[in-house]
Amino acid sequence: MGLNFSELIVILVIVLILFGPGKLPEMGRALGRGIREFKKAQKDVMGGDEDAEKDSLPEQKKPEITKITEITPNLDVHSKPLNPNPPVTKI
């Protein structure tokens, strides 16, 4: 038994009339915080031990990315391209 689109619009209009446009952002933030806290508590109850261990581990350092020209400075990328079909010799 869910809400269809027209019922949702009617509820939103009633809320807008009752609380006004200035109060709606505050109410949305409070509702979002409540849902976030509920989900966090639910995760803690259902199996938060694993998440707590992950949070306590130190972050690993990401490897540095080096440019190819720093590794092989003498590589000439504008030189003659390799032949994709080399000649075949019969033996």
TIFI-290361 format. One record per atom (N, C-alpha, C): atom name; residue in three letters; chain; x, y negated, z. Coordinates in steps of 0.2 Angstrom, whole numbers. Atoms other than C-alpha are relative to their C-alpha. Example, Ala and Ser with C-alpha at 12.3 -4.5 7.8 and 13.67 -1.06 7.14 Angstrom:
2
<r site="N" code="ALA" unit="A" xx="4" yy="6" zz="0"/>
<r site="CA" code="ALA" unit="A" xx="62" yy="22" zz="39"/>
<r site="C" code="ALA" unit="A" xx="4" yy="-6" zz="0"/>
<r site="N" code="SER" unit="A" xx="-4" yy="6" zz="-1"/>
<r site="CA" code="SER" unit="A" xx="68" yy="5" zz="36"/>
<r site="C" code="SER" unit="A" xx="-4" yy="-5" zz="3"/>
***
This chain:
91
<r site="N" code="MET" unit="A" xx="4" yy="6" zz="0"/>
<r site="CA" code="MET" unit="A" xx="0" yy="0" zz="0"/>
<r site="C" code="MET" unit="A" xx="5" yy="-6" zz="0"/>
<r site="N" code="GLY" unit="A" xx="-5" yy="5" zz="0"/>
<r site="CA" code="GLY" unit="A" xx="11" yy="-14" zz="-6"/>
<r site="C" code="GLY" unit="A" xx="-4" yy="-7" zz="-2"/>
<r site="N" code="LEU" unit="A" xx="3" yy="6" zz="2"/>
<r site="CA" code="LEU" unit="A" xx="8" yy="-32" zz="-11"/>
<r site="C" code="LEU" unit="A" xx="1" yy="-1" zz="-7"/>
<r site="N" code="ASN" unit="A" xx="-1" yy="2" zz="7"/>
<r site="CA" code="ASN" unit="A" xx="4" yy="-37" zz="-29"/>
<r site="C" code="ASN" unit="A" xx="2" yy="-7" zz="0"/>
<r site="N" code="PHE" unit="A" xx="-3" yy="7" zz="2"/>
<r site="CA" code="PHE" unit="A" xx="10" yy="-53" zz="-37"/>
<r site="C" code="PHE" unit="A" xx="-5" yy="-5" zz="3"/>
<r site="N" code="SER" unit="A" xx="5" yy="5" zz="-1"/>
<r site="CA" code="SER" unit="A" xx="-6" yy="-63" zz="-34"/>
<r site="C" code="SER" unit="A" xx="-1" yy="0" zz="8"/>
<r site="N" code="GLU" unit="A" xx="0" yy="0" zz="-7"/>
<r site="CA" code="GLU" unit="A" xx="-7" yy="-58" zz="-15"/>
<r site="C" code="GLU" unit="A" xx="6" yy="-4" zz="3"/>
<r site="N" code="LEU" unit="A" xx="-6" yy="3" zz="-2"/>
<r site="CA" code="LEU" unit="A" xx="11" yy="-63" zz="-13"/>
<r site="C" code="LEU" unit="A" xx="0" yy="-8" zz="-1"/>
<r site="N" code="ILE" unit="A" xx="1" yy="7" zz="1"/>
<r site="CA" code="ILE" unit="A" xx="8" yy="-80" zz="-21"/>
<r site="C" code="ILE" unit="A" xx="-5" yy="-4" zz="5"/>
<r site="N" code="VAL" unit="A" xx="5" yy="2" zz="-5"/>
<r site="CA" code="VAL" unit="A" xx="-7" yy="-83" zz="-10"/>
<r site="C" code="VAL" unit="A" xx="3" yy="-1" zz="7"/>
<r site="N" code="ILE" unit="A" xx="-4" yy="0" zz="-7"/>
<r site="CA" code="ILE" unit="A" xx="4" yy="-79" zz="6"/>
<r site="C" code="ILE" unit="A" xx="5" yy="-6" zz="0"/>
<r site="N" code="LEU" unit="A" xx="-5" yy="5" zz="0"/>
<r site="CA" code="LEU" unit="A" xx="18" yy="-91" zz="0"/>
<r site="C" code="LEU" unit="A" xx="-3" yy="-7" zz="0"/>
<r site="N" code="VAL" unit="A" xx="4" yy="6" zz="0"/>
<r site="CA" code="VAL" unit="A" xx="5" yy="-105" zz="-3"/>
<r site="C" code="VAL" unit="A" xx="-2" yy="-2" zz="7"/>
<r site="N" code="ILE" unit="A" xx="2" yy="1" zz="-7"/>
<r site="CA" code="ILE" unit="A" xx="-2" yy="-103" zz="14"/>
<r site="C" code="ILE" unit="A" xx="6" yy="-2" zz="5"/>
<r site="N" code="VAL" unit="A" xx="-6" yy="2" zz="-4"/>
<r site="CA" code="VAL" unit="A" xx="15" yy="-103" zz="22"/>
<r site="C" code="VAL" unit="A" xx="3" yy="-7" zz="-2"/>
<r site="N" code="LEU" unit="A" xx="-2" yy="7" zz="2"/>
<r site="CA" code="LEU" unit="A" xx="20" yy="-119" zz="12"/>
<r site="C" code="LEU" unit="A" xx="-5" yy="-5" zz="3"/>
<r site="N" code="ILE" unit="A" xx="5" yy="5" zz="-3"/>
<r site="CA" code="ILE" unit="A" xx="4" yy="-128" zz="18"/>
<r site="C" code="ILE" unit="A" xx="1" yy="0" zz="8"/>
<r site="N" code="LEU" unit="A" xx="0" yy="1" zz="-7"/>
<r site="CA" code="LEU" unit="A" xx="6" yy="-123" zz="36"/>
<r site="C" code="LEU" unit="A" xx="7" yy="-3" zz="3"/>
<r site="N" code="PHE" unit="A" xx="-7" yy="2" zz="-2"/>
<r site="CA" code="PHE" unit="A" xx="25" yy="-126" zz="38"/>
<r site="C" code="PHE" unit="A" xx="3" yy="-6" zz="-3"/>
<r site="N" code="GLY" unit="A" xx="-3" yy="6" zz="4"/>
<r site="CA" code="GLY" unit="A" xx="29" yy="-139" zz="25"/>
<r site="C" code="GLY" unit="A" xx="7" yy="2" zz="-3"/>
<r site="N" code="PRO" unit="A" xx="-6" yy="-2" zz="3"/>
<r site="CA" code="PRO" unit="A" xx="44" yy="-139" zz="13"/>
<r site="C" code="PRO" unit="A" xx="6" yy="-1" zz="4"/>
<r site="N" code="GLY" unit="A" xx="-6" yy="2" zz="-4"/>
<r site="CA" code="GLY" unit="A" xx="56" yy="-146" zz="26"/>
<r site="C" code="GLY" unit="A" xx="2" yy="6" zz="4"/>
<r site="N" code="LYS" unit="A" xx="-1" yy="-5" zz="-4"/>
<r site="CA" code="LYS" unit="A" xx="54" yy="-131" zz="37"/>
<r site="C" code="LYS" unit="A" xx="2" yy="7" zz="-3"/>
<r site="N" code="LEU" unit="A" xx="-1" yy="-6" zz="4"/>
<r site="CA" code="LEU" unit="A" xx="55" yy="-117" zz="24"/>
<r site="C" code="LEU" unit="A" xx="7" yy="2" zz="0"/>
<r site="N" code="PRO" unit="A" xx="-7" yy="-2" zz="0"/>
<r site="CA" code="PRO" unit="A" xx="74" yy="-117" zz="22"/>
<r site="C" code="PRO" unit="A" xx="2" yy="3" zz="7"/>
<r site="N" code="GLU" unit="A" xx="-2" yy="-3" zz="-7"/>
<r site="CA" code="GLU" unit="A" xx="76" yy="-115" zz="41"/>
<r site="C" code="GLU" unit="A" xx="-3" yy="7" zz="1"/>
<r site="N" code="MET" unit="A" xx="3" yy="-6" zz="-1"/>
<r site="CA" code="MET" unit="A" xx="64" yy="-101" zz="42"/>
<r site="C" code="MET" unit="A" xx="3" yy="6" zz="-4"/>
<r site="N" code="GLY" unit="A" xx="-3" yy="-5" zz="4"/>
<r site="CA" code="GLY" unit="A" xx="72" yy="-92" zz="27"/>
<r site="C" code="GLY" unit="A" xx="7" yy="2" zz="3"/>
<r site="N" code="ARG" unit="A" xx="-6" yy="-2" zz="-3"/>
<r site="CA" code="ARG" unit="A" xx="89" yy="-93" zz="35"/>
<r site="C" code="ARG" unit="A" xx="-1" yy="4" zz="7"/>
<r site="N" code="ALA" unit="A" xx="2" yy="-4" zz="-6"/>
<r site="CA" code="ALA" unit="A" xx="82" yy="-87" zz="52"/>
<r site="C" code="ALA" unit="A" xx="-2" yy="7" zz="-2"/>
<r site="N" code="LEU" unit="A" xx="2" yy="-7" zz="2"/>
<r site="CA" code="LEU" unit="A" xx="74" yy="-72" zz="43"/>
<r site="C" code="LEU" unit="A" xx="6" yy="4" zz="-3"/>
<r site="N" code="GLY" unit="A" xx="-6" yy="-4" zz="3"/>
<r site="CA" code="GLY" unit="A" xx="90" yy="-68" zz="33"/>
<r site="C" code="GLY" unit="A" xx="4" yy="2" zz="6"/>
<r site="N" code="ARG" unit="A" xx="-4" yy="-2" zz="-5"/>
<r site="CA" code="ARG" unit="A" xx="100" yy="-68" zz="49"/>
<r site="C" code="ARG" unit="A" xx="-3" yy="6" zz="4"/>
<r site="N" code="GLY" unit="A" xx="3" yy="-5" zz="-4"/>
<r site="CA" code="GLY" unit="A" xx="87" yy="-57" zz="58"/>
<r site="C" code="GLY" unit="A" xx="1" yy="7" zz="-4"/>
<r site="N" code="ILE" unit="A" xx="0" yy="-7" zz="4"/>
<r site="CA" code="ILE" unit="A" xx="87" yy="-44" zz="43"/>
<r site="C" code="ILE" unit="A" xx="8" yy="2" zz="0"/>
<r site="N" code="ARG" unit="A" xx="-7" yy="-1" zz="0"/>
<r site="CA" code="ARG" unit="A" xx="106" yy="-45" zz="43"/>
<r site="C" code="ARG" unit="A" xx="2" yy="4" zz="7"/>
<r site="N" code="GLU" unit="A" xx="-2" yy="-3" zz="-7"/>
<r site="CA" code="GLU" unit="A" xx="108" yy="-41" zz="62"/>
<r site="C" code="GLU" unit="A" xx="-4" yy="7" zz="0"/>
<r site="N" code="PHE" unit="A" xx="3" yy="-7" zz="0"/>
<r site="CA" code="PHE" unit="A" xx="95" yy="-27" zz="60"/>
<r site="C" code="PHE" unit="A" xx="3" yy="5" zz="-4"/>
<r site="N" code="LYS" unit="A" xx="-3" yy="-5" zz="4"/>
<r site="CA" code="LYS" unit="A" xx="104" yy="-19" zz="46"/>
<r site="C" code="LYS" unit="A" xx="7" yy="2" zz="4"/>
<r site="N" code="LYS" unit="A" xx="-7" yy="-2" zz="-3"/>
<r site="CA" code="LYS" unit="A" xx="121" yy="-20" zz="56"/>
<r site="C" code="LYS" unit="A" xx="-2" yy="4" zz="6"/>
<r site="N" code="ALA" unit="A" xx="1" yy="-4" zz="-6"/>
<r site="CA" code="ALA" unit="A" xx="113" yy="-13" zz="72"/>
<r site="C" code="ALA" unit="A" xx="-2" yy="7" zz="-3"/>
<r site="N" code="GLN" unit="A" xx="2" yy="-6" zz="3"/>
<r site="CA" code="GLN" unit="A" xx="105" yy="1" zz="61"/>
<r site="C" code="GLN" unit="A" xx="6" yy="4" zz="-2"/>
<r site="N" code="LYS" unit="A" xx="-6" yy="-3" zz="2"/>
<r site="CA" code="LYS" unit="A" xx="122" yy="5" zz="53"/>
<r site="C" code="LYS" unit="A" xx="4" yy="3" zz="6"/>
<r site="N" code="ASP" unit="A" xx="-4" yy="-1" zz="-6"/>
<r site="CA" code="ASP" unit="A" xx="130" yy="5" zz="71"/>
<r site="C" code="ASP" unit="A" xx="-3" yy="7" zz="3"/>
<r site="N" code="VAL" unit="A" xx="3" yy="-6" zz="-3"/>
<r site="CA" code="VAL" unit="A" xx="117" yy="18" zz="77"/>
<r site="C" code="VAL" unit="A" xx="1" yy="6" zz="-5"/>
<r site="N" code="MET" unit="A" xx="0" yy="-6" zz="5"/>
<r site="CA" code="MET" unit="A" xx="117" yy="29" zz="61"/>
<r site="C" code="MET" unit="A" xx="7" yy="3" zz="-1"/>
<r site="N" code="GLY" unit="A" xx="-7" yy="-3" zz="1"/>
<r site="CA" code="GLY" unit="A" xx="136" yy="31" zz="60"/>
<r site="C" code="GLY" unit="A" xx="5" yy="-6" zz="-1"/>
<r site="N" code="GLY" unit="A" xx="-4" yy="6" zz="0"/>
<r site="CA" code="GLY" unit="A" xx="145" yy="15" zz="63"/>
<r site="C" code="GLY" unit="A" xx="7" yy="1" zz="3"/>
<r site="N" code="ASP" unit="A" xx="-6" yy="-2" zz="-3"/>
<r site="CA" code="ASP" unit="A" xx="160" yy="24" zz="71"/>
<r site="C" code="ASP" unit="A" xx="5" yy="0" zz="-6"/>
<r site="N" code="GLU" unit="A" xx="-5" yy="0" zz="6"/>
<r site="CA" code="GLU" unit="A" xx="168" yy="26" zz="53"/>
<r site="C" code="GLU" unit="A" xx="1" yy="-7" zz="-2"/>
<r site="N" code="ASP" unit="A" xx="-1" yy="7" zz="2"/>
<r site="CA" code="ASP" unit="A" xx="165" yy="8" zz="49"/>
<r site="C" code="ASP" unit="A" xx="5" yy="-4" zz="5"/>
<r site="N" code="ALA" unit="A" xx="-4" yy="3" zz="-5"/>
<r site="CA" code="ALA" unit="A" xx="173" yy="2" zz="65"/>
<r site="C" code="ALA" unit="A" xx="7" yy="2" zz="0"/>
<r site="N" code="GLU" unit="A" xx="-6" yy="-2" zz="1"/>
<r site="CA" code="GLU" unit="A" xx="188" yy="12" zz="62"/>
<r site="C" code="GLU" unit="A" xx="3" yy="-3" zz="-6"/>
<r site="N" code="LYS" unit="A" xx="-3" yy="4" zz="6"/>
<r site="CA" code="LYS" unit="A" xx="190" yy="4" zz="44"/>
<r site="C" code="LYS" unit="A" xx="1" yy="-7" zz="2"/>
<r site="N" code="ASP" unit="A" xx="-1" yy="7" zz="-1"/>
<r site="CA" code="ASP" unit="A" xx="188" yy="-13" zz="51"/>
<r site="C" code="ASP" unit="A" xx="6" yy="-1" zz="5"/>
<r site="N" code="SER" unit="A" xx="-6" yy="1" zz="-4"/>
<r site="CA" code="SER" unit="A" xx="202" yy="-10" zz="64"/>
<r site="C" code="SER" unit="A" xx="7" yy="1" zz="-3"/>
<r site="N" code="LEU" unit="A" xx="-6" yy="-2" zz="4"/>
<r site="CA" code="LEU" unit="A" xx="215" yy="-4" zz="51"/>
<r site="C" code="LEU" unit="A" xx="2" yy="-7" zz="-3"/>
<r site="N" code="PRO" unit="A" xx="-3" yy="6" zz="3"/>
<r site="CA" code="PRO" unit="A" xx="227" yy="-18" zz="45"/>
<r site="C" code="PRO" unit="A" xx="-1" yy="1" zz="-8"/>
<r site="N" code="GLU" unit="A" xx="1" yy="1" zz="7"/>
<r site="CA" code="GLU" unit="A" xx="224" yy="-24" zz="27"/>
<r site="C" code="GLU" unit="A" xx="7" yy="2" zz="-3"/>
<r site="N" code="GLN" unit="A" xx="-6" yy="-1" zz="4"/>
<r site="CA" code="GLN" unit="A" xx="236" yy="-17" zz="14"/>
<r site="C" code="GLN" unit="A" xx="2" yy="-5" zz="-4"/>
<r site="N" code="LYS" unit="A" xx="-2" yy="5" zz="5"/>
<r site="CA" code="LYS" unit="A" xx="246" yy="-28" zz="4"/>
<r site="C" code="LYS" unit="A" xx="0" yy="2" zz="-7"/>
<r site="N" code="LYS" unit="A" xx="1" yy="-2" zz="8"/>
<r site="CA" code="LYS" unit="A" xx="242" yy="-29" zz="-15"/>
<r site="C" code="LYS" unit="A" xx="7" yy="-1" zz="-3"/>
<r site="N" code="PRO" unit="A" xx="-7" yy="1" zz="3"/>
<r site="CA" code="PRO" unit="A" xx="257" yy="-26" zz="-26"/>
<r site="C" code="PRO" unit="A" xx="0" yy="-6" zz="-5"/>
<r site="N" code="GLU" unit="A" xx="-1" yy="6" zz="5"/>
<r site="CA" code="GLU" unit="A" xx="264" yy="-40" zz="-36"/>
<r site="C" code="GLU" unit="A" xx="0" yy="2" zz="-7"/>
<r site="N" code="ILE" unit="A" xx="1" yy="-1" zz="7"/>
<r site="CA" code="ILE" unit="A" xx="260" yy="-41" zz="-54"/>
<r site="C" code="ILE" unit="A" xx="6" yy="-4" zz="-4"/>
<r site="N" code="THR" unit="A" xx="-6" yy="3" zz="3"/>
<r site="CA" code="THR" unit="A" xx="276" yy="-44" zz="-65"/>
<r site="C" code="THR" unit="A" xx="-2" yy="0" zz="-8"/>
<r site="N" code="LYS" unit="A" xx="1" yy="1" zz="7"/>
<r site="CA" code="LYS" unit="A" xx="276" yy="-50" zz="-83"/>
<r site="C" code="LYS" unit="A" xx="4" yy="5" zz="-3"/>
<r site="N" code="ILE" unit="A" xx="-4" yy="-5" zz="4"/>
<r site="CA" code="ILE" unit="A" xx="282" yy="-38" zz="-96"/>
<r site="C" code="ILE" unit="A" xx="7" yy="-3" zz="-2"/>
<r site="N" code="THR" unit="A" xx="-6" yy="3" zz="2"/>
<r site="CA" code="THR" unit="A" xx="295" yy="-51" zz="-102"/>
<r site="C" code="THR" unit="A" xx="5" yy="-1" zz="6"/>
<r site="N" code="GLU" unit="A" xx="-4" yy="0" zz="-5"/>
<r site="CA" code="GLU" unit="A" xx="302" yy="-51" zz="-85"/>
<r site="C" code="GLU" unit="A" xx="4" yy="7" zz="1"/>
<r site="N" code="ILE" unit="A" xx="-3" yy="-7" zz="-1"/>
<r site="CA" code="ILE" unit="A" xx="305" yy="-32" zz="-85"/>
<r site="C" code="ILE" unit="A" xx="5" yy="1" zz="-6"/>
<r site="N" code="THR" unit="A" xx="-4" yy="-1" zz="6"/>
<r site="CA" code="THR" unit="A" xx="312" yy="-32" zz="-103"/>
<r site="C" code="THR" unit="A" xx="0" yy="-6" zz="-4"/>
<r site="N" code="PRO" unit="A" xx="0" yy="6" zz="3"/>
<r site="CA" code="PRO" unit="A" xx="317" yy="-49" zz="-108"/>
<r site="C" code="PRO" unit="A" xx="3" yy="0" zz="-8"/>
<r site="N" code="ASN" unit="A" xx="-3" yy="-1" zz="7"/>
<r site="CA" code="ASN" unit="A" xx="326" yy="-43" zz="-125"/>
<r site="C" code="ASN" unit="A" xx="-5" yy="3" zz="-5"/>
<r site="N" code="LEU" unit="A" xx="5" yy="-3" zz="5"/>
<r site="CA" code="LEU" unit="A" xx="310" yy="-36" zz="-132"/>
<r site="C" code="LEU" unit="A" xx="-3" yy="-5" zz="-4"/>
<r site="N" code="ASP" unit="A" xx="2" yy="5" zz="5"/>
<r site="CA" code="ASP" unit="A" xx="305" yy="-45" zz="-148"/>
<r site="C" code="ASP" unit="A" xx="-7" yy="3" zz="-2"/>
<r site="N" code="VAL" unit="A" xx="7" yy="-2" zz="2"/>
<r site="CA" code="VAL" unit="A" xx="286" yy="-43" zz="-150"/>
<r site="C" code="VAL" unit="A" xx="-2" yy="-2" zz="-7"/>
<r site="N" code="HIS" unit="A" xx="2" yy="2" zz="6"/>
<r site="CA" code="HIS" unit="A" xx="286" yy="-52" zz="-166"/>
<r site="C" code="HIS" unit="A" xx="4" yy="4" zz="-6"/>
<r site="N" code="SER" unit="A" xx="-4" yy="-3" zz="4"/>
<r site="CA" code="SER" unit="A" xx="298" yy="-40" zz="-174"/>
<r site="C" code="SER" unit="A" xx="-5" yy="5" zz="-5"/>
<r site="N" code="LYS" unit="A" xx="3" yy="-4" zz="5"/>
<r site="CA" code="LYS" unit="A" xx="293" yy="-28" zz="-188"/>
<r site="C" code="LYS" unit="A" xx="-4" yy="6" zz="4"/>
<r site="N" code="PRO" unit="A" xx="4" yy="-5" zz="-4"/>
<r site="CA" code="PRO" unit="A" xx="278" yy="-16" zz="-182"/>
<r site="C" code="PRO" unit="A" xx="3" yy="7" zz="-3"/>
<r site="N" code="LEU" unit="A" xx="-2" yy="-7" zz="2"/>
<r site="CA" code="LEU" unit="A" xx="281" yy="2" zz="-182"/>
<r site="C" code="LEU" unit="A" xx="-5" yy="3" zz="-5"/>
<r site="N" code="ASN" unit="A" xx="4" yy="-3" zz="6"/>
<r site="CA" code="ASN" unit="A" xx="275" yy="12" zz="-197"/>
<r site="C" code="ASN" unit="A" xx="-5" yy="5" zz="3"/>
<r site="N" code="PRO" unit="A" xx="4" yy="-5" zz="-3"/>
<r site="CA" code="PRO" unit="A" xx="259" yy="21" zz="-191"/>
<r site="C" code="PRO" unit="A" xx="-1" yy="7" zz="-4"/>
<r site="N" code="ASN" unit="A" xx="0" yy="-6" zz="4"/>
<r site="CA" code="ASN" unit="A" xx="261" yy="34" zz="-205"/>
<r site="C" code="ASN" unit="A" xx="7" yy="1" zz="-3"/>
<r site="N" code="PRO" unit="A" xx="-7" yy="-1" zz="2"/>
<r site="CA" code="PRO" unit="A" xx="279" yy="39" zz="-206"/>
<r site="C" code="PRO" unit="A" xx="0" yy="6" zz="-5"/>
<r site="N" code="PRO" unit="A" xx="-1" yy="-5" zz="6"/>
<r site="CA" code="PRO" unit="A" xx="285" yy="49" zz="-221"/>
<r site="C" code="PRO" unit="A" xx="1" yy="7" zz="3"/>
<r site="N" code="VAL" unit="A" xx="-1" yy="-7" zz="-2"/>
<r site="CA" code="VAL" unit="A" xx="284" yy="68" zz="-219"/>
<r site="C" code="VAL" unit="A" xx="5" yy="3" zz="-4"/>
<r site="N" code="THR" unit="A" xx="-5" yy="-3" zz="3"/>
<r site="CA" code="THR" unit="A" xx="299" yy="78" zz="-223"/>
<r site="C" code="THR" unit="A" xx="-2" yy="8" zz="0"/>
<r site="N" code="LYS" unit="A" xx="2" yy="-7" zz="0"/>
<r site="CA" code="LYS" unit="A" xx="296" yy="96" zz="-229"/>
<r site="C" code="LYS" unit="A" xx="6" yy="4" zz="1"/>
<r site="N" code="ILE" unit="A" xx="-6" yy="-5" zz="-1"/>
<r site="CA" code="ILE" unit="A" xx="307" yy="110" zz="-223"/>
<r site="C" code="ILE" unit="A" xx="0" yy="6" zz="-3"/>
***
